[in-house]
Amino acid sequence: MTELFTDEYFMREALKEARKALDIGEVPVGAVVVCKNKIIARAHNQTEKLTDATAHAEMLAMTAAANYLGSKYLNECTLYVTLEPCVMCAGALQWVQLQRLVYGATDPQRGYRLVKSPVLHPRTEVVEGINMEEASELIHSFFRRLRDKD
């Protein structure tokens, strides 16, 4: 029996990436890029590992997907990410003309929706709240552990 390729299915794959980030001490955000029901890129936050403030899961996944497709545009792709993208990532999503953005947890402190003017490409469809509880708990538990260390 094959599992249906739903938003929940692909978000579970992004959550696997987020757990990889957690395992190496990164903020647990994971992303996958899907094109025609096939995962073409996977990534997780690596800002500490790469000593690069721009090494967000979304940025790494977009780069890998563009390399896979041989195109700078992801206009037939969906990005599944466990946390609402920041303004930097949303701006990059505009440039790649992403078809769909699906995210789990909202980010009330740094999410792109804090900006009043549109950041995403006008044709990008947005779906929020997929597997939100699990995605939120990963983030909250990570920051709770950091606070407990202090």
C-alpha positions in Angstrom: 0.0 0.0 0.0 1.4 3.4 -0.9 0.8 6.5 1.2 -0.9 9.3 -0.5 1.3 12.3 -1.2 -0.5 14.9 0.9 0.7 18.1 2.5 0.9 16.2 5.8 3.1 13.5 4.3 5.6 16.0 2.9 5.5 18.0 6.1 6.5 14.9 8.0 9.5 14.7 5.8 10.4 18.3 6.6 10.0 17.4 10.3 12.6 14.7 9.8 15.0 17.3 8.6 14.1 19.6 11.6 15.0 16.7 13.9 18.4 16.4 12.1 19.0 20.1 12.9 18.0 19.5 16.5 20.5 16.6 16.8 23.4 18.8 15.8 22.4 21.7 18.0 20.8 23.9 15.3 17.4 25.6 15.6 15.2 22.8 14.5 13.8 23.9 11.2 13.6 21.5 8.2 12.5 21.9 4.6 11.8 19.8 1.6 11.1 21.0 -2.0 8.6 18.9 -4.0 8.1 18.9 -7.7 5.4 16.7 -9.3 5.0 14.7 -6.1 8.7 14.0 -5.8 11.0 15.4 -3.2 13.9 17.0 -5.1 15.6 18.7 -2.2 16.0 18.3 1.6 17.6 20.6 4.1 17.8 21.7 7.7 19.2 24.7 9.4 23.0 24.8 9.4 23.9 28.3 10.5 26.1 27.1 13.3 27.7 24.3 11.3 28.5 26.4 8.3 29.1 29.6 10.3 26.7 31.3 7.9 23.7 33.3 9.2 22.0 32.7 5.8 22.2 28.9 6.0 18.5 28.5 6.8 16.7 25.3 5.8 14.7 27.1 3.2 17.7 28.8 1.5 19.7 25.5 1.4 16.6 23.6 0.0 16.0 26.3 -2.7 19.6 26.1 -3.8 19.6 22.3 -3.9 16.3 22.3 -5.8 17.5 24.8 -8.4 20.6 22.8 -8.9 18.5 19.6 -9.4 16.2 21.3 -11.9 18.9 23.3 -13.6 16.8 26.4 -13.3 16.7 29.4 -11.1 12.9 29.2 -10.9 10.9 26.9 -8.7 7.5 27.9 -10.2 6.3 24.3 -10.4 7.5 23.5 -6.9 6.2 23.4 -3.3 8.4 24.2 -0.4 7.4 22.5 2.9 9.0 24.1 5.9 8.4 23.5 9.6 8.5 27.2 10.6 7.1 30.3 8.8 10.0 31.7 6.7 11.8 34.8 7.8 11.8 37.9 5.6 15.2 36.9 4.1 13.9 33.5 3.0 10.5 34.9 1.9 12.4 37.4 -0.3 14.4 34.6 -1.9 11.1 32.6 -2.4 9.8 35.6 -4.4 12.9 35.5 -6.6 12.5 31.8 -7.4 8.8 32.4 -8.1 7.8 29.5 -5.8 4.4 28.0 -6.7 3.3 26.9 -3.2 4.6 27.5 0.3 3.4 25.2 3.0 4.6 25.7 6.6 3.8 24.3 10.0 4.4 26.7 12.9 4.0 30.5 12.7 6.9 32.7 13.8 5.4 35.7 15.6 8.9 37.2 16.3 10.7 36.8 12.9 8.2 35.5 10.4 7.7 37.2 7.0 4.1 38.1 7.8 5.4 40.8 10.2 6.2 42.9 7.1 3.2 44.8 5.9 3.9 44.8 2.2 3.8 41.6 0.2 7.1 39.7 0.3 6.2 36.5 -1.6 5.6 36.2 -5.3 2.0 37.3 -6.1 1.3 33.8 -7.5 2.6 31.9 -4.6 -0.1 29.9 -2.8 0.4 29.8 1.0 -0.9 27.0 3.3 -0.1 27.3 7.0 -0.6 25.2 10.1 0.2 21.8 8.6 1.5 19.6 11.5 1.7 22.8 13.5 1.7 21.2 16.9 4.7 19.0 16.3 6.6 21.8 14.5 5.9 24.3 17.4 6.9 21.8 20.0 10.3 21.1 18.4 11.1 24.9 18.4 9.8 25.5 21.9 11.6 22.5 23.4 14.9 23.7 21.7 14.6 27.1 23.2 13.5 25.8 26.6 16.7 23.7 26.7 18.8 26.7 25.9 17.2 28.7 28.7 17.7 25.8 31.1 21.4 25.8 30.4 21.8 29.4 31.5 
